[in-house]
Amino acid sequence: MKPLIDELDARIIALFLEEPRIGVLGASRRLGIARATVQSRLDRLAEHGVIENWAPAIAPEHLGYPVTAFLTLEIRQDSGHERVSRHLSSIPEVIEASTITGSGDLWCRVVARSNADLQRVIDSVVRFDSVERTSTVIALSTQLRRRVAPLVAAAAHPSDVTD
């Protein structure tokens, strides 16, 4: 199976992950390749969905939301995930939601201004009639932030990965 990215793609992505504001010209100079090569590689990676966006990474705690919690939702099976997802998208503090296997149906990462404010967020989630119940786990600290650089390196060298 041919990898979606090669070594040059991985180097370009790694550079932009380390220095998101470097720009195409700066990247071409740093990597010693033509500006058009960097641009065409970035365009292809974006077209294939490898690069999802160029938005800045935002730290909710610096916006006044220092509490992070994970909610496991059980939903009415006749409602469907899409209906519940639309409801969740209307709550600003819900920053991620995924359908899951196991005892729950949806998993949500939420943020709040305090533990008391977390109750308000949970109440907003369960107020929707399709949400049967929720269980909540509060994060005490983040040990490893979302990262993709090691994944990019591994994707460029799939033969190095063991089965």
Secondary structure, 3 states (H helix, E strand, C coil): CCCCCCHHHHHHHHHHHHCCCCHHHHHHHHHCCCHHHHHHHHHHHHHCCCCCCCCCCCCHHHHCCCEEEEEEEEECCCCCHHHHHHHHHCCCCEEEEEECCCCCCEEEEEEECCHHHHHHHHHHHHCCCCEEEEEEEECCCCCCCCCCHHHHHHHHCHHHCCC
